Amino acid sequence: MKKWQIWSLAAVMVLVTVAGTAYAFRKDLILYAVATRARDATPVAPNREVVWEKGPETASTPEGQRPPNIVVILADDLGFNDISYYGGGIVETPNIDALARDGANFSTAYSGTAACAPSRAMIMTGRYGTRTGFEFTPTPPGMTRIVDLFYNDGTRPHELLVDQEAADNAPPFREQGLPGEEITLAEALKPKGYHTMHIGKWHLGNSPEFIPNAQGFDESVMLESGLFLPEDSPEVVNAKLPFDPIDQFLWARMQYATSYNGGEWFEPKGYLTDYYTDEAVKAIEANKNRPFFLYLAHWAVHTPLQASKADYDALSHIENERERVYAAMIRALDRSVGRVMEALKENGLDDNTIVIFSSDNGGPGYIGIPDVNKPYRGWKLTYFEGGIRVPLFVRWPGKIEPGTERKMPVAHLDLFPTIVAAAGAPLPGDRVIDGIDILPYVTGTDEAAAPARPIFWRDGHYQAVRVDGWKLQFAERPNKTWLYNLNEDPTEQVNLAEENPEKVAELKALVEAHNATQREPLFPAVAEMPVTIDKTLEEEATPEDEYVYWPG
């Protein structure tokens, strides 16, 4: 063999080896590229002090004669069984529990939908996401392709479905937002002189026309990415989920970043949940002499799972590493609630402040912790009770008797009209408000007098309705119908669809009539994720397991 042939063969062998190595590590290389691009796309400045606008030095009206201050604390992906008030919980949550004991617990409360962003839009507007067009959760750029590559590896009974044409033609991620013509809670409170503040997650659009400051909020400290602390911080303990492609994407793409009033990104100070709480305490202090609305929308306990080392160390009795990190995140969330309540008390605002606590949807199965929604079936991204049954506690001293318990079905849609009424502001008269004012049913009127109205959910082909204790779900993928009598079967164990075709037809007609009054989505679903109803994503799914596809 001639020398040039030897060199050529060697070169080919090197190229084959490099190509083979690159293919073997293709996922790692892709994630590295995603991480590099994310870091280069938006620089993050060092922490900067947020100086909240200060209200008057003295109040012009005595505190008891002013409209009530309003604080809405929203957790992210908190499971029904993640708090100890209902007798479960992976860790005690005394401060969250105290809100229920000191006020009202709505034990049959539902999220607007089974995913983050549309639920938040419904809280802000009191209108169905199908009425505003904000039906689907915006998807960050690159996420669909990466999740497709990682999820569809031939090991699962049902593949992720990707509509690449829809993804290519969808509006940019930053522009997938709540339309400006919608009236938000912050805007509705303005006529009563409220100073309006947002802290934390927004998820209703990131371009200038969609951010909180363009939607009625005077001030906003906004979550700009998704790390609770830098991954390599000595003050953090991380729990990665190798079985979850979305988790892998988040670790690669997320940064440790926030912003103030739409300005430059900068690093928070300390563990994110504590940082947002620090800012909430400062905001309360700055506005103690005027009515204010504070929307504290925590990122906790959403993935990536990151705990402060101090909280993690305090839970040494929990042996499972992932559960210990998750419990530590809940511990920080509970501490936040306690510190907010203490700030209200220290500033003399405790008696004239409505405090509302909830979660945007149920706990997800993709974190691999089986009991987060116990005793309910299903997860985030399903309309089973586990995906949409959420805690809802409302505290208002002097108006709501401590220990009030209400079983009437309520929904996130009801927060808008309830808060607006409590503030003495008028409801918008030029549009349909889908929620109802629920305060009368905890301040005097018997809950039996509450209207027996249906509550609807829709995410593309997957739809549901609850009315008079009956709950219907139906989907195209799979082509299946579920019917439950929640009065007798609150955990949805026995599907009555086949033996009750008349009830199925009746409820489907109700859904069809409702859909006729709704609008087309503002932007399309770009993928559909199969969700196994009774197993976490970590558990091996089989073709026999019940499942449903969630468009998003």
Wavefront OBJ file of the C-alpha trace (Angstrom):
o trace
v 0.000 0.000 0.000
v 1.355 3.383 -0.977
v 2.048 6.080 1.617
v -0.734 8.372 0.388
v -3.200 5.499 0.612
v -2.129 4.799 4.196
v -2.636 8.447 5.095
v -6.022 8.538 3.385
v -7.158 5.417 5.204
v -5.962 6.850 8.490
v -7.831 10.087 7.817
v -11.027 8.164 7.044
v -10.655 6.146 10.222
v -10.199 9.340 12.257
v -13.266 10.890 10.645
v -15.316 7.754 11.302
v -14.148 7.689 14.909
v -14.954 11.384 15.395
v -18.339 10.996 13.732
v -19.118 7.926 15.832
v -18.092 9.682 19.003
v -20.128 12.748 18.074
v -23.168 10.562 17.384
v -22.759 8.705 20.665
v -22.600 11.977 22.538
v -24.984 13.883 20.252
v -27.434 14.673 23.040
v -24.706 16.091 25.257
v -23.381 18.165 22.367
v -26.840 19.511 21.595
v -27.445 20.462 25.223
v -24.038 22.145 25.349
v -24.927 24.147 22.241
v -28.264 25.145 23.764
v -26.553 26.246 26.987
v -23.930 28.265 25.110
v -26.546 29.960 22.949
v -28.682 30.839 25.985
v -25.732 32.418 27.790
v -24.732 34.397 24.706
v -28.269 35.532 23.840
v -28.984 37.593 26.944
v -26.238 38.772 29.297
v -27.054 38.775 32.999
v -25.701 41.694 35.050
v -24.711 41.434 38.716
v -27.427 41.929 41.309
v -28.827 45.425 41.604
v -30.965 46.853 44.367
v -34.667 47.268 43.562
v -36.031 50.482 45.033
v -39.794 50.205 45.207
v -41.860 53.333 44.625
v -42.736 54.718 48.025
v -46.259 55.687 48.951
v -47.162 58.718 51.101
v -45.367 59.199 54.408
v -48.713 59.188 56.193
v -52.032 57.738 55.139
v -54.681 60.233 54.090
v -57.398 57.782 55.147
v -57.327 55.572 58.250
v -56.311 52.021 57.441
v -59.696 50.585 58.337
v -61.494 52.983 55.964
v -59.355 52.266 52.924
v -60.148 49.563 50.389
v -58.502 46.320 51.508
v -54.976 45.586 50.403
v -54.851 42.460 48.254
v -52.075 39.867 48.229
v -52.294 36.904 45.859
v -49.618 34.252 46.443
v -49.486 31.720 43.621
v -47.335 28.597 43.766
v -46.186 26.849 40.598
v -46.978 23.138 40.089
v -47.744 22.582 43.784
v -49.543 19.271 44.270
v -52.713 18.989 46.330
v -50.867 16.663 48.714
v -47.830 18.938 49.035
v -49.288 20.906 51.939
v -50.023 19.494 55.355
v -53.420 21.147 55.857
v -55.173 18.236 54.164
v -53.414 15.685 56.338
v -50.593 14.744 53.981
v -47.532 16.499 52.707
v -43.906 15.506 52.369
v -43.056 18.287 54.851
v -45.080 20.391 57.273
v -46.415 23.697 55.890
v -47.556 25.583 59.017
v -47.702 29.047 57.450
v -49.738 27.982 54.436
v -52.005 25.926 56.700
v -52.553 28.971 58.926
v -54.165 30.850 56.033
v -56.860 28.178 55.865
v -57.316 28.017 59.635
v -57.554 31.815 59.919
v -59.827 32.191 56.896
v -61.653 30.037 54.366
v -60.661 26.784 52.718
v -62.343 26.044 49.400
v -61.853 22.293 49.338
v -63.241 21.885 45.798
v -61.172 24.501 43.990
v -60.016 24.137 40.408
v -57.266 25.692 38.347
v -58.137 27.431 35.115
v -56.509 24.582 33.250
v -53.919 21.876 33.827
v -50.923 23.941 32.693
v -49.138 27.091 33.773
v -49.720 30.023 31.451
v -53.439 29.748 30.569
v -54.299 29.330 34.272
v -52.447 32.561 35.015
v -54.284 34.341 32.205
v -57.606 33.222 33.693
v -56.632 34.497 37.138
v -55.709 37.850 35.621
v -58.870 38.243 33.506
v -61.662 36.106 35.008
v -62.217 34.763 31.474
v -61.685 31.345 29.948
v -58.489 30.954 27.963
v -60.667 29.838 25.087
v -62.507 33.168 25.297
v -59.340 35.290 25.253
v -57.567 32.955 22.817
v -54.815 32.202 25.321
v -55.519 28.488 25.176
v -52.050 26.937 24.989
v -48.835 27.353 26.956
v -46.135 29.243 25.003
v -43.166 27.027 24.156
v -39.594 28.392 24.337
v -37.561 28.288 21.108
v -35.773 25.016 20.494
v -37.667 23.139 23.173
v -39.869 21.122 20.825
v -36.998 19.781 18.725
v -34.921 18.831 21.759
v -37.768 17.162 23.652
v -38.649 15.283 20.454
v -35.065 13.994 20.156
v -34.813 12.981 23.808
v -38.336 11.628 24.323
v -38.784 9.612 21.143
v -35.965 7.161 21.783
v -37.973 3.988 21.142
v -38.380 3.079 24.817
v -41.898 4.441 25.377
v -45.258 3.039 24.245
v -46.493 6.414 22.984
v -44.363 8.942 21.141
v -44.337 12.697 21.547
v -46.181 14.166 18.555
v -44.597 17.255 16.986
v -46.308 19.578 14.511
v -43.193 21.114 13.007
v -45.174 23.201 10.531
v -47.124 24.772 13.391
v -43.881 25.336 15.307
v -42.243 26.993 12.279
v -45.230 29.291 11.709
v -46.014 30.162 15.337
v -45.385 33.722 16.535
v -42.052 34.246 18.303
v -42.075 33.022 21.906
v -41.854 36.576 23.293
v -44.965 37.543 21.332
v -47.147 34.675 22.517
v -48.900 36.798 25.100
v -52.185 37.909 26.603
v -53.753 40.489 24.257
v -53.529 44.075 25.450
v -57.267 44.584 24.990
v -57.925 42.178 27.844
v -58.528 43.899 31.187
v -56.324 42.447 33.890
v -56.938 42.422 37.606
v -54.302 45.120 38.020
v -56.101 47.352 35.516
v -59.512 46.714 37.082
v -58.255 47.895 40.492
v -56.834 51.179 39.200
v -60.080 53.178 39.570
v -59.932 52.551 43.331
v -56.430 53.971 43.637
v -54.480 50.741 44.024
v -50.725 50.634 43.566
v -50.168 47.377 41.688
v -47.053 45.198 41.972
v -45.985 41.911 40.432
v -43.166 39.685 41.661
v -42.044 36.409 40.071
v -43.377 34.393 37.176
v -45.505 36.060 34.492
v -45.650 33.727 31.452
v -48.154 35.908 29.597
v -45.744 37.315 27.017
v -42.276 38.833 27.177
v -42.239 41.538 24.533
v -42.891 45.141 25.686
v -46.618 45.100 24.906
v -47.208 41.976 27.019
v -45.080 42.398 30.148
v -46.737 43.218 33.499
v -46.013 46.949 33.174
v -48.059 47.017 29.967
v -50.899 45.092 31.627
v -51.699 47.386 34.548
v -48.838 46.745 36.984
v -47.007 49.830 38.240
v -43.957 47.762 39.184
v -42.689 44.308 38.340
v -39.775 42.151 39.439
v -40.093 39.442 36.813
v -38.672 35.955 36.484
v -36.593 36.022 33.299
v -35.284 32.465 33.248
v -35.524 29.493 35.606
v -32.657 28.749 37.996
v -33.213 29.212 41.725
v -29.445 29.606 42.151
v -26.527 29.005 39.773
v -26.122 25.271 39.301
v -22.610 25.311 40.767
v -23.408 27.526 43.772
v -22.192 26.091 47.100
v -25.539 27.185 48.581
v -27.709 24.963 46.375
v -28.538 21.259 46.152
v -29.714 20.077 42.732
v -31.834 17.067 41.795
v -31.798 16.316 38.087
v -34.387 14.116 36.384
v -32.626 12.029 33.716
v -35.931 10.459 32.626
v -37.513 13.848 31.793
v -36.484 15.519 28.496
v -38.001 18.845 29.573
v -35.834 18.838 32.685
v -32.747 18.276 30.542
v -33.741 21.196 28.346
v -34.295 23.449 31.362
v -30.902 22.682 32.891
v -29.244 23.494 29.574
v -31.157 26.656 28.787
v -32.103 28.294 32.087
v -30.165 31.140 33.672
v -30.260 32.786 37.095
v -31.948 36.035 36.157
v -34.660 38.528 36.969
v -35.528 42.058 35.853
v -37.246 45.183 37.153
v -39.879 46.957 35.059
v -38.740 45.302 31.844
v -35.135 46.478 32.157
v -31.874 44.578 31.891
v -31.550 41.084 33.277
v -29.668 40.864 36.547
v -28.938 38.213 39.120
v -31.313 37.904 42.078
v -29.779 37.911 45.537
v -29.723 34.477 47.131
v -32.131 31.583 46.695
v -34.892 32.693 44.315
v -37.895 31.947 46.545
v -36.285 33.858 49.406
v -35.290 36.701 47.087
v -38.832 37.175 45.816
v -40.016 37.120 49.416
v -37.448 39.765 50.372
v -38.800 41.970 47.594
v -42.400 41.329 48.659
v -41.565 42.438 52.211
v -39.920 45.610 50.862
v -42.894 46.302 48.587
v -45.349 45.981 51.490
v -43.271 48.339 53.636
v -43.050 50.926 50.842
v -46.813 50.938 50.294
v -48.190 50.654 53.813
v -49.969 54.019 53.585
v -51.961 53.391 50.404
v -54.042 50.511 49.058
v -51.964 48.030 47.085
v -52.315 44.841 45.089
v -49.355 42.468 45.312
v -49.248 39.485 42.963
v -46.495 37.232 44.313
v -46.180 34.501 41.687
v -43.508 32.123 42.891
v -41.527 29.884 40.524
v -41.470 27.266 43.296
v -41.950 24.348 43.135
v -41.473 24.092 39.365
v -38.484 22.249 37.928
v -35.511 22.401 37.836
v -35.512 20.954 41.338
v -33.129 23.110 43.375
v -33.150 23.591 47.142
v -31.200 25.962 49.300
v -28.571 24.007 51.184
v -29.940 25.317 54.487
v -33.421 23.934 53.771
v -31.988 20.687 52.452
v -29.838 20.222 55.560
v -32.872 20.788 57.792
v -34.624 17.730 56.314
v -32.084 15.007 56.949
v -34.868 12.608 57.966
v -36.004 12.333 54.323
v -33.906 9.552 52.784
v -34.816 9.882 49.117
v -32.575 12.569 47.601
v -35.101 13.906 45.095
v -37.905 14.015 47.634
v -35.646 15.797 50.098
v -34.795 18.516 47.559
v -38.477 18.852 46.636
v -39.523 19.043 50.287
v -36.894 21.718 50.892
v -38.394 23.773 48.048
v -41.825 23.496 49.681
v -40.276 24.512 53.004
v -38.954 27.721 51.397
v -42.367 28.416 49.856
v -44.060 27.988 53.235
v -41.483 30.286 54.857
v -42.319 32.886 52.216
v -45.977 32.856 53.202
v -45.025 33.273 56.855
v -42.723 36.201 56.133
v -45.364 37.974 54.031
v -47.899 37.586 56.827
v -45.367 38.893 59.348
v -44.651 41.927 57.149
v -48.356 42.751 56.976
v -48.607 42.498 60.748
v -45.500 44.585 61.412
v -46.828 47.353 59.165
v -50.285 47.390 60.768
v -51.959 46.020 57.638
v -52.963 42.578 58.822
v -56.634 43.320 59.532
v -57.324 45.111 56.244
v -55.602 42.798 53.794
v -57.095 39.964 51.786
v -54.550 37.176 51.340
v -55.231 34.464 48.770
v -53.102 31.373 48.264
v -53.340 28.843 45.430
v -51.347 26.905 42.837
v -51.546 27.360 39.073
v -52.313 23.639 38.536
v -51.727 20.238 40.089
v -48.383 18.544 40.603
v -46.634 17.017 37.565
v -45.889 13.349 37.079
v -42.618 14.188 35.376
v -40.868 14.901 38.695
v -41.135 11.222 39.590
v -42.724 11.673 43.042
v -45.856 9.475 43.158
v -47.900 11.032 45.968
v -47.891 14.758 45.129
v -51.606 14.783 44.214
v -52.799 12.015 46.522
v -55.603 10.903 46.808
v -56.420 12.092 43.306
v -55.497 10.458 40.004
v -53.645 12.246 37.272
v -51.090 15.011 37.004
v -50.480 18.415 35.574
v -51.295 18.134 31.839
v -54.425 16.058 32.520
v -57.977 16.971 33.483
v -58.151 14.272 36.102
v -58.557 15.776 39.559
v -54.826 15.512 40.250
v -54.132 17.913 37.391
v -56.660 20.615 38.241
v -57.650 20.283 41.917
v -55.714 22.979 43.787
v -55.607 24.508 47.261
v -57.465 27.804 47.568
v -57.293 29.642 50.889
v -58.730 33.122 51.443
v -58.023 35.128 54.602
v -59.731 38.444 55.417
v -59.967 39.210 59.154
v -63.284 40.651 60.248
v -65.001 39.501 57.067
v -64.281 35.765 56.887
v -64.651 33.718 60.043
v -61.588 31.618 60.924
v -61.999 27.953 60.091
v -64.585 28.514 57.356
v -64.903 25.444 55.134
v -66.635 25.516 51.746
v -67.243 22.535 49.468
v -68.853 24.420 46.586
v -66.872 24.059 43.344
v -64.921 27.234 42.605
v -62.257 28.056 40.043
v -59.396 30.415 39.334
v -61.815 32.280 37.100
v -63.590 33.439 40.247
v -60.626 35.340 41.676
v -61.004 38.295 39.299
v -64.668 39.146 40.087
v -64.171 38.300 43.774
v -61.216 40.633 44.238
v -62.756 43.413 42.155
v -65.944 43.260 44.237
v -64.005 43.250 47.515
v -62.143 46.368 46.391
v -65.394 48.130 45.519
v -64.372 48.496 41.882
v -66.742 47.985 38.943
v -66.532 44.907 36.750
v -65.878 45.597 33.061
v -69.231 46.010 31.377
v -68.140 45.474 27.785
v -67.212 41.791 27.964
v -68.178 38.440 29.428
v -66.639 37.666 32.815
v -66.816 33.898 33.268
v -66.063 33.782 36.997
v -68.365 34.677 39.891
v -67.860 36.593 43.131
v -67.426 33.890 45.772
v -67.036 36.180 48.800
v -70.765 36.223 49.643
v -70.585 32.476 50.209
v -67.942 32.849 52.921
v -69.194 36.051 54.522
v -72.840 35.248 55.209
v -74.745 33.734 52.317
v -75.191 29.963 52.560
v -73.061 28.181 49.986
v -76.139 26.181 49.017
v -77.334 29.370 47.313
v -74.327 29.379 44.960
v -75.247 28.865 41.303
v -74.892 25.300 40.008
v -72.907 26.467 37.008
v -70.714 24.269 34.816
v -66.938 24.707 34.848
v -65.216 24.041 31.521
v -61.695 23.121 30.472
v -60.277 22.882 26.956
v -56.833 22.308 25.537
v -57.227 21.541 21.846
v -58.901 18.175 21.346
v -58.831 17.374 25.088
v -61.868 18.832 26.898
v -63.734 18.517 30.184
v -66.720 19.862 32.094
v -67.940 19.549 35.665
v -71.524 20.294 36.711
v -73.797 19.013 39.498
v -71.124 16.596 40.646
v -70.753 14.969 37.225
v -67.475 15.301 35.375
v -66.893 14.456 31.731
v -63.547 14.271 29.940
v -63.025 13.368 26.303
v -60.120 13.404 23.870
v -59.179 12.447 20.326
v -55.851 10.917 21.333
v -56.791 8.408 22.498
v -60.353 8.501 21.235
v -61.843 8.040 24.664
v -64.485 9.384 27.033
v -64.352 9.400 30.815
v -67.418 10.057 32.975
v -67.357 10.195 36.768
v -69.884 10.953 39.470
v -67.650 12.916 41.836
v -70.326 12.982 44.513
v -69.850 9.223 44.925
v -66.421 8.726 43.367
v -64.306 11.827 44.095
v -61.029 10.131 43.076
v -62.314 9.018 39.649
v -61.925 5.269 39.985
v -64.987 4.054 38.041
v -65.561 5.281 34.490
v -69.325 5.390 33.932
v -69.260 6.518 30.287
v -70.386 3.247 28.706
v -73.311 2.676 31.055
v -74.506 6.306 30.967
v -74.623 7.357 27.293
v -77.444 9.832 27.987
v -75.361 11.715 30.566
v -72.378 11.702 28.208
v -74.523 13.156 25.407
v -75.997 15.758 27.748
v -72.587 16.967 28.952
v -71.061 16.903 25.471
v -73.906 19.094 24.256
v -73.098 21.492 27.091
v -69.447 21.604 25.974
v -70.425 22.139 22.338
v -72.699 25.031 23.269
v -69.896 26.548 25.317
v -67.369 26.120 22.508
v -69.681 27.942 20.133
v -69.140 31.112 22.185
v -65.335 30.811 22.313
v -62.628 31.879 19.857
v -59.775 30.271 17.976
v -56.391 30.061 19.749
v -54.030 33.020 19.413
v -51.180 30.642 18.589
v -51.102 26.911 17.867
v -50.146 23.890 19.885
v -46.817 22.730 18.476
v -46.599 19.335 20.149
v -48.639 16.777 22.061
v -47.201 15.017 25.108
v -48.556 11.607 26.139
v -49.234 11.546 29.878
v -49.781 8.269 31.739
v -52.589 8.863 34.219
v -51.516 6.553 37.045
v -47.723 6.446 36.720
v -45.015 9.036 37.054
v -42.732 9.618 34.091
v -39.983 7.725 35.917
v -42.089 4.557 36.047
v -42.121 2.306 32.991
v -45.304 2.811 31.015
v -46.983 -0.060 29.159
v -49.504 -0.075 26.292
v -52.170 -1.139 28.801
v -51.781 1.980 30.976
v -54.393 4.701 30.694
v -53.015 7.810 29.030
v -54.017 10.992 27.251
v -52.247 13.365 24.874
v -51.869 16.959 26.061
v -51.512 19.602 23.298
v -49.217 22.510 24.016
l 1 2 3 4 5 6 7 8 9 10 11 12 13 14 15 16 17 18 19 20 21 22 23 24 25 26 27 28 29 30 31 32 33 34 35 36 37 38 39 40 41 42 43 44 45 46 47 48 49 50 51 52 53 54 55 56 57 58 59 60 61 62 63 64 65 66 67 68 69 70 71 72 73 74 75 76 77 78 79 80 81 82 83 84 85 86 87 88 89 90 91 92 93 94 95 96 97 98 99 100 101 102 103 104 105 106 107 108 109 110 111 112 113 114 115 116 117 118 119 120 121 122 123 124 125 126 127 128 129 130 131 132 133 134 135 136 137 138 139 140 141 142 143 144 145 146 147 148 149 150 151 152 153 154 155 156 157 158 159 160 161 162 163 164 165 166 167 168 169 170 171 172 173 174 175 176 177 178 179 180 181 182 183 184 185 186 187 188 189 190 191 192 193 194 195 196 197 198 199 200 201 202 203 204 205 206 207 208 209 210 211 212 213 214 215 216 217 218 219 220 221 222 223 224 225 226 227 228 229 230 231 232 233 234 235 236 237 238 239 240 241 242 243 244 245 246 247 248 249 250 251 252 253 254 255 256 257 258 259 260 261 262 263 264 265 266 267 268 269 270 271 272 273 274 275 276 277 278 279 280 281 282 283 284 285 286 287 288 289 290 291 292 293 294 295 296 297 298 299 300 301 302 303 304 305 306 307 308 309 310 311 312 313 314 315 316 317 318 319 320 321 322 323 324 325 326 327 328 329 330 331 332 333 334 335 336 337 338 339 340 341 342 343 344 345 346 347 348 349 350 351 352 353 354 355 356 357 358 359 360 361 362 363 364 365 366 367 368 369 370 371 372 373 374 375 376 377 378 379 380 381 382 383 384 385 386 387 388 389 390 391 392 393 394 395 396 397 398 399 400 401 402 403 404 405 406 407 408 409 410 411 412 413 414 415 416 417 418 419 420 421 422 423 424 425 426 427 428 429 430 431 432 433 434 435 436 437 438 439 440 441 442 443 444 445 446 447 448 449 450 451 452 453 454 455 456 457 458 459 460 461 462 463 464 465 466 467 468 469 470 471 472 473 474 475 476 477 478 479 480 481 482 483 484 485 486 487 488 489 490 491 492 493 494 495 496 497 498 499 500 501 502 503 504 505 506 507 508 509 510 511 512 513 514 515 516 517 518 519 520 521 522 523 524 525 526 527 528 529 530 531 532 533 534 535 536 537 538 539 540 541 542 543 544 545 546 547 548 549 550 551 552
